[in-house]
Structure formats: structure tokens, C-alpha cells
Amino acid sequence: MSAATCSGGWSAPNAGGGCEQRACSRLAWARRRLDTGTATVLFTARFVPFARLAINLVAGASRIHPPRYLALVALAATGWAGYQAAVGAAVAAVVPGGPLVAVPVSVVLAIGLGLLIDLVSRRRRG
């Protein structure tokens, strides 16, 4: 589903129905969210797998002012890199064996943290 499709610029034969409407409503929601909280969305998307790609596409489709976008993305990337370096340093300090041991341990910890966050969010939703 492209932004052009959702804006009515192009439509394939027999395309439509619920799926297209859902995609268009989600794109519209993403545009509104990006307009009202660009920094929050860009910083958060940096840490969520595949969100960075989606947000970049929506940012382009929404025509966010490029200097503002580039400044926020640079800050978000710097924050993400600092976070990754801190996690790597913490794991390397705790786990003996150097990077060959620290990297797999970091991956396992990241998966565990993700599972824990999913569990907590599921319990909060009911």
C-alpha cells in the first residue's frame, strides 16, 4: 500500500475494501502522530525493529521539513548509538571472555528484555 494509493493518486483494479481502508487510516494516524510529536516518534522508532523504516517513509510522505527531520534523526541516531555502547560495555564488564562472549550474551539479554516488556504490556492490556 503506498501513500499515493491512500491519497487517491492511484488505485489498482479490484484493490480496495477493508484492507485498503485500514492501511489508509493507519497511514493517516501515523501522519497525525508524526506532526504532533516528531521528536518522540523519531527517537522511539530508532529503538523498535522496522519502525525506523516505516517512520522514515511516513516522514517523507508527510513532507516534514528536511532540516528539522535531519537534526532530529541525527540526535536519535546518536542516542541509539550511545545506548548500544552502554549496553555493550555493561555486558562486557560483567561477562568474562571479551567480545566473543559478550555479543551472544547481549543478544540473549535483549531478547529476554523484549519478552519481559511484551509480557508486562499484555498484562496491562488485560
C-alpha positions, 0 to 999 in steps of 0.5 A: 500500500503506498501513500499515493494509493491512500491519497487517491493518486492511484488505485489498482483494479479490484484493490480496495475494501477493508484492507485498503481502508485500514492501511489508509487510516493507519497511514493517516494516524501515523501522519497525525502522530508524526506532526504532533510529536516528531521528536518522540516518534523519531527517537522511539522508532530508532529503538523498535525493529522496522519502525525506523523504516516505516517512520522514515517513509511516513516522514517523507510522505508527510513532507516534514521539513528536511532540516528539522527531520535531519537534526532530529534523526541525527540526535536519535541516531546518536542516542541509539548509538550511545545506548548500544555502547552502554549496553555493550560495555555493561555486558562486557564488564560483567561477562568474562571472555571479551567480545566473543562472549559478550555479543551472544550474551547481549543478544540473549539479554535483549531478547529476554528484555523484549519478552519481559516488556511484551509480557508486562504490556499484555498484562496491562492490556488485560 
